[in-house]
Structure formats: C-alpha cells, structure tokens
C-alpha cells in the first residue's frame, strides 16, 4: 500500500502544481487586461473549484497512506484490532469527503465552462444549446447528490465498519449515476465551442491553437470513462484514484487555458495581433467570438502610445456579422488624434439597417451596399480608441 501511496504522491502533486499555476495565470490575465473590478462570476466559481480540487488531492493521498476504509473482504474482519477499526472509520469519512470534493470539482469546472460559453454565444442561436446543456448539467448534479445521500441509509453507514448495505462501502449507485451524467454532459460541452472556432475568421495558427485547447476535453472524457471502468469493474481496486487525479487535473487545464489565451497571444511570437506603423493601425475585429482581450498599442505619432483592447466581440445578431475597420492616424496635437474611419459591414442575411434606428448618428451615412462612412474630427485618445472597437 505504501508503494501505491508513493506513486500517487509522485503523480498527483506535480499535476496539482500545474493546475494551480494555470489558475494563477488565468486570474492574472483577467486583471492585467480588464482590471480586478472586471473579474467575472466564473472566476469566483473557479476559485471555489480550486479549493475543492485541493481537498480532493489531499484526501486521496491521505486515503492511500491511511489504514483503509469500510471496504474490505469479509474474511478480513476477524483480524481487525480496535485501532485498525478506528483507522478504517477515519478513512471511510475521508473517502466520503473525497467523493464530494471530486463531484464539486468536476461540476464546478462544467459550470465555469458553461458561463464562458454563455459569453461566447451571446446573440447567437447556439446560446439556446448552451441553455439546454446548463439545465442538463444542473439535473445531473442534483441526481448525483441524491444518489450520494440516498444510497446509504442511515447516512452514518458510510463509515460503519460493518456497513448496512454494500453501497455504503462501494458507492456503486452513486458511481453509476455519476458516470451517466458526467460523460454525456462532457460530450455535449465539447460539441459547443468546436463548430464556433471552425466557422470563425481567426487566422489558421490561432484556430489550431484554440482547437487544441478545447480538444483536451477529449482526454477528460477518456479519463472519466477509465475512472468508472476501474471503479465499477473491481470495487476493491484503488487504481481509480489515479484517474480521479488525471480527470480533475486535465479538466482544470481545459477550463482555465481559454482564459489565459490573451496572455498566450501576447507572449508567444506570431500568436498576437499585428499592429501597424507609427501613423497607421489596422483592426480586424470579428464578430463570432467572445471577448478574448489582447492589448494593441496605438502610436499617436508624438512618441507616446495609447493602449486599447483588441477584442473579439459578439454582436447581438444571429447573422454573425464581420466588422473590419481600417483606421488612418495622422500626427495630432498633444492628447488628440484625427481619425478618418471607414466601416464595412457584411452580413449573411439581408438586414434593413436604417429600420433598426430611426435616429441616424450625426456624420454617418449609410449606403444600399451596406458600407458606412464615418468622418470624425478630433477625439481624445482614450475615448476614440474605445469607440473604434466598441469596447466598454
């Protein structure tokens, strides 16, 4: 048993360290690009998930190095001493805590990803699919909790050395329920982002990188399947703990890496947004994406740079419009820039643009071809930079 404990320790803690590092990068990325006041609900949920994940890793290592639980062969009972019974009672309670920690970790990750997908599909028809998956995931969590609390009655049978029924030691009903909802919901969630990335206008290099991150979810599904294979095929095997660690760790990697993507784009050469020369900057802002903020520097022509966000925005329009703007920046007076901006808007379906707003903005002309020309006078750097990209 000590050999198994050493192997588990050698695998679990490095994976835990990587998960913590990626989580820290996620929070740093959010604060760096948007400020600490722009932290979202999924960041708070992920913090809770990291606590549950820490509890899981600690509990699994305690179980591996402990004196066992109430899962034992009937022939072994006669050899138990009072101290061994006490150790097994303690171990059984830790097993129960570890199962709850695993449940909270996996379903917390699902919650974070679904919140992220909600942002990602804002204004798109795929939003309905996300809502349906949210309902399914919630029902799955409720079903797992019900199985956990109802499969063993009385509840203290979970740590009774002579359990009142086999499920109190094997968790069979709970494991089977968890398998059904966990694996099926993973498949559903994997099918949400991949079509969006495929249809996006991202450069091929970025598209491959983002697809690779999301495809790591396939390993999460494989790990979930193998966990239940080892768990349900041999109730006395402890190898399921390895797959608990692997499944939870990779799930955290997959859920955090998309939020670290802006930082990756900025750090890795060739993955960032190209900026123009000192007197010209180009923006290619594509609707069909969540706000994956990355910084772009606008050179004002006077040696001072103004930072704006290069954001991918989802418009509230199912037609998935693509907005491309070329901004020419001439040398301005201090603190101001002069902009002549042409916006070209292309849609997949015919839209009556003038009908959307009875009050046209001053200085904006709309043609039948869908081309809008906007000649601006002087704007302050910070204000105009935000208006170009439509960011808040």
Order of alpha helices (4+ residues) and beta strands (2+ residues): alpha-alpha-alpha-alpha-alpha-alpha-alpha-alpha-alpha-beta-beta-beta-beta-beta-alpha-beta-beta-alpha
